[in-house]
């Protein structure tokens, strides 16, 4: 009996109901998941910086630039969202683009430079840049419905772009922010989305500068039903071949005709200044 009792009490305590190796693997597995999550976040942040073209010394600035007010935890200030950075970035963008325009168009007057500036810094232009950089899915929003989520992301794209400029300015200074703007706005500067001036006005001023009379527009043809007509209009200037345009109204057709002559004659002050 003594031998049996002795045999029972000598069983190793650590081995009771615990398969060999299980206790040793539980904690490391948890740590592995934590490391994987951090690594994934680091990879996403690096990919975002690569698309933006700036490596942040202070990554928190970038996170703030893409954080909407709705994503802030209770107790945090609105200033922790992108709003303050947007204010700063808006003015940095205006300064850099103004400098770009000043040097790119030495013959443009103040009025033309102002129109070009307004076109380039408008929210729609900033949103286009944000889309080209793939920032749409990076925006951090709070708990909203999926459809509202998508609409909200699109509506604040321009703001986020300006906030990113502000973040780059604070992190890397004027030179870094200016490089970002030049890289993303130079092509847009030379190819504005919309005409800067009415082509008929441009053609008339050009004709006057050449000592020519005011351009004459004449209807060449009208086609289509009464409720949806199409007009073909020609514009005439002495010594030049007529130029034609088609539009849903006489005025629209006249603008097209003027644009055709402007492009053909290499007139400045239109789309390419």
Secondary structure, DSSP 4 states (H G I P E B T S, - for coil): -HHHHHHHHTS-GGGTT--TTHHHHHHHHHHHHHHHHHHHHHHHHHHHHHHHT---SSHHHHHHHTB-GGGPPTT--GGGSSHHHHHHHHHHHHHHHHHHHHHH-TT--HHHHHHHHHHHHSHHHHHHHHHHTT-GGG-B--S--HHHHHHHHHHTHHHHHHHHHHHHHHHHHHHHHHHHHHHHHHHHHHS-SS-SS-HHHHHHHHHHHTTPPPPEEEEEEEES-GGG-EEEEEEE-TTS--EEEEESSHHHHHHHHHHHHHHHHT-SSSS--
